[in-house]
Amino acid sequence: MPYFQIRPRHYDNGESYWVEASTSAMARRLVALNVEGADDVRDLKKFDCVFDRSEKPPEGFIHRRLHGPVAIVER
């Protein structure tokens, strides 16, 4: 399964998220459901979602650039 990075479009120093998911839509959904305050990652105008294997969180986790890992509890 691919890894995705979700990152702010116009703010390079903002929080980014890496997650393993079957599609970019699923990656956005997992982050929005499991990371407090990240509901807006579904907004295509605010966040990009690209293939990126530079961070590979273990299965069941999301890697956050600024705040470390968070467990996926909702799918």
N, C-alpha and C positions, 0 to 999 in steps of 0.2 A: 504494500500500500504506500502511496506517496506521502511526503511530508510537505506541509504548506507553511509559509510565513505570512502572517497578517500584520500589516504595518500601516501607520498613518500616512496618508498621501502627501501631506504638505508639512510634516514635522519630523525630521530625521531623528531627533533625540527622544521621541515619544516611546511609549511602551510598545513592544512588538511581541507577537506570540507565534510559537511553532507548535504544530500539532500534526499527528498522523491521521489522515482521513481519506475516504474514498473519493471525495470531490471537494472543490473549493467551497461550495455551499454548505457541505457537512462540516468543514473546518470552521467556517464562520459560526455555524450553529453551536458547535461544541464550545467554542470560546465564549460566545454570548451567554450560554446557559451555565457555564462553570466558573467564570472569572467575574468576581464582583466588580461592578462599574464598567463592564466591557460590552454592554448591550448595543452600543453604536457600531460595533465591528461589522454588522450586517449592512451598514450604509455604504454602498459602492462608491459614493462621492467622497467619503471621508477615509476609507481604508482600501488598500490594495491587498490582494491575496494571490501569492505566487508560489510556484514550486520552489522549495529551498531545503536542501539536505545539510545545511551548515550546522544546524542543531537538530538532534534526533532524540527527543524525549522518549523515555521508556513507555511501553504500551500502557494506556490508562492515565497518562499525564500530559499536561500542556506546559511548555517551557515559556516563561516570561523573561524578556531581556533584562528588565530592571528589578524584578522581584522574585525570581526563581520559579520553581515548579509549583503546579497546582494540580490536584487530582481531578480526574473526570468522574463526576458522580451522576450526572444527568446526560442522557443521550437523546 
